[in-house]
Amino acid sequence: MTPEEHDRVARVGRAVRIARRQAGLSARTLATRAGISQAFLSQVERGLNVPSLATLYKIADALECSPSHFLDAAPEGDVLVVRAERRVAQAVTGAPATPTTWMAQGNGAIGEVYQYVIAPEDDVSGWFRRSDDLVVVITDGCLEVRMRDRESVVLEEGDCLFAVAGTEMQWEHRGVERARVVLCVGAPREPS
């Protein structure tokens, strides 16, 4: 791990610890709610271990926040540029054949951007849902998107799928080439 990567991992760990303390939760309680071990959570909070994206979602759900809450704050302004070295790489699942995604926090209507490169053998089949609207854009390859209580759809290069908050979905790679996917998640809505 490069010094820059180590710094990013440490910042994510500190953000998890701060969020846990602000929520008034012990490490044991958060670990239980997230379905992870207390020892692993301790390693994450101390910057010694990098959680997979699936685990980061579990921690965020247990803290009732978004995974982007653990990233560096977005600068103020109308235009935001996030350089590649400022994005945070996360494994999608804990499985051996899993793609890595890059996360960046936004500053407006889009709260988070994820970039996936999915090989045919990668496992991305876990069900997930977001509490904010999202857009799935296929920039290369082919992906089948299954949604609970809806017909699945196959997306190919250039296709977009828009989904409202709470839509539960799962992905499956289709074809023999790598699929490149960009997932844009809406920023949390202000309470009315």
C-alpha positions in Angstrom: 0.0 0.0 0.0 1.4 3.4 -1.0 1.6 6.2 1.7 -1.3 8.0 -0.1 -3.4 4.8 0.0 -2.6 4.3 3.6 -3.6 7.9 4.4 -7.0 7.4 2.6 -7.6 4.1 4.5 -6.8 5.9 7.8 -9.2 8.7 7.0 -12.0 6.3 6.2 -11.3 4.5 9.6 -11.3 7.8 11.5 -14.6 8.8 9.8 -16.2 5.4 10.8 -15.0 5.9 14.4 -16.3 9.5 14.6 -19.7 8.5 13.1 -20.0 5.6 15.6 -19.2 7.9 18.5 -21.6 10.6 17.3 -24.3 7.9 17.1 -23.5 7.0 20.7 -22.7 3.4 19.8 -20.1 1.1 21.3 -17.8 -0.7 18.9 -19.5 -4.0 20.0 -23.0 -2.6 19.2 -22.0 -1.3 15.8 -20.2 -4.5 14.9 -23.3 -6.5 15.8 -25.6 -4.3 13.8 -23.3 -4.4 10.8 -22.8 -8.2 11.0 -19.1 -8.0 11.4 -16.7 -8.9 14.1 -15.7 -6.3 16.7 -12.0 -7.1 16.0 -12.4 -6.3 12.3 -14.3 -3.1 13.1 -11.4 -2.1 15.4 -8.9 -2.7 12.6 -11.0 -0.6 10.2 -11.3 2.3 12.7 -7.5 2.2 13.3 -6.8 2.2 9.5 -5.2 -1.3 9.6 -7.8 -3.0 7.4 -9.8 -1.9 4.4 -13.5 -3.0 4.4 -15.0 -4.3 1.2 -17.7 -2.1 -0.4 -20.3 -4.6 0.9 -19.0 -4.2 4.4 -18.8 -0.4 4.1 -22.5 -0.5 3.2 -23.3 -2.6 6.2 -21.4 -0.2 8.5 -23.2 2.8 6.9 -26.6 1.1 7.1 -26.0 0.3 10.8 -25.1 4.0 11.3 -28.0 5.1 9.2 -25.8 7.1 6.8 -24.3 6.7 3.3 -21.0 5.1 2.6 -19.9 8.4 1.1 -20.1 9.8 4.7 -16.8 8.1 5.3 -15.0 9.8 2.4 -13.3 13.2 2.4 -15.8 16.0 2.3 -16.5 17.5 -1.1 -15.3 21.0 -1.5 -17.8 23.8 -1.8 -18.7 25.3 -5.2 -20.6 24.8 -8.4 -17.9 22.6 -10.0 -16.2 19.7 -8.3 -13.2 17.8 -9.8 -12.2 14.6 -8.0 -8.7 13.5 -9.1 -8.1 9.8 -9.5 -5.7 9.7 -6.5 -8.4 11.2 -4.3 -10.9 8.4 -5.1 -11.2 5.5 -2.7 -10.8 2.0 -4.0 -13.0 -0.7 -2.4 -13.5 -4.4 -3.2 -17.2 -5.0 -4.0 -17.5 -8.1 -1.9 -15.2 -10.2 0.3 -15.1 -13.0 -2.4 -11.8 -13.8 -4.1 -13.1 -12.9 -7.6 -14.5 -9.5 -7.0 -14.1 -6.3 -8.9 -12.8 -3.1 -7.3 -14.9 0.0 -7.4 -13.7 3.6 -7.1 -15.8 5.9 -5.0 -15.9 9.7 -4.9 -18.2 12.0 -3.0 -20.1 14.7 -4.9 -21.4 18.1 -3.9 -24.8 18.5 -5.4 -27.5 16.4 -6.9 -25.1 13.5 -7.3 -23.8 12.4 -3.9 -21.6 9.5 -4.9 -20.0 8.1 -8.1 -18.8 4.5 -8.3 -16.8 3.1 -11.2 -16.8 -0.7 -11.7 -14.7 -2.8 -14.1 -16.4 -6.3 -14.0 -14.8 -9.4 -15.5 -17.0 -12.3 -16.6 -15.8 -14.4 -13.6 -16.4 -11.6 -11.0 -19.1 -12.1 -8.4 -21.4 -9.0 -8.2 -24.6 -10.9 -7.7 -25.5 -9.7 -4.2 -28.7 -7.8 -3.7 -28.4 -4.1 -2.8 -30.5 -1.0 -2.5 -29.8 2.6 -1.9 -31.8 5.1 0.0 -31.3 7.7 -2.8 -32.1 7.7 -6.5 -29.5 6.3 -8.7 -28.4 6.0 -12.3 -26.5 2.9 -13.8 -24.5 3.7 -17.0 -22.9 1.0 -19.1 -19.8 2.4 -20.8 -18.6 -1.0 -22.1 -19.8 -4.5 -22.2 -23.1 -6.0 -21.0 -24.8 -6.3 -17.6 -28.1 -7.8 -16.6 -29.9 -5.9 -13.8 -32.5 -7.8 -11.8 -34.9 -5.8 -9.6 -37.3 -7.2 -7.0 -40.8 -7.5 -8.2 -39.8 -6.2 -11.7 -38.7 -7.8 -14.9 -34.9 -7.9 -15.3 -33.3 -5.8 -18.0 -30.1 -6.3 -20.0 -28.0 -3.1 -20.4 -25.4 -2.8 -23.2 -22.8 -0.1 -24.0 -24.4 3.4 -23.8 -27.5 2.2 -21.9 -28.6 3.9 -18.7 -31.0 2.7 -16.0 -32.6 5.2 -13.6 -34.0 3.9 -10.4 -35.8 5.6 -7.5 -34.7 5.4 -3.9 -35.2 2.0 -2.3 -35.2 -0.1 -5.6 -33.6 -3.4 -4.7 -31.4 -4.8 -7.4 -28.7 -7.2 -8.3 -26.3 -7.4 -11.2 -25.0 -10.2 -13.3 -22.2 -9.9 -15.9 -23.2 -11.0 -19.4 -20.9 -11.7 -22.3 -17.2 -12.5 -22.6 -15.7 -9.0 -22.4 -15.2 -6.9 -19.3 -18.1 -4.6 -18.4 -17.5 -1.1 -17.3 -20.2 0.5 -15.2 -20.7 3.9 -13.7 -23.1 4.1 -10.8 -24.2 7.7 -9.8 -26.2 8.0 -6.6 -28.3 11.0 -5.7 -27.4 13.2 -2.8 -29.5 12.8 0.3 -32.7 14.8 0.1 -33.2 17.6 2.5 -36.0 16.9 5.0 -39.2 18.7 4.0 
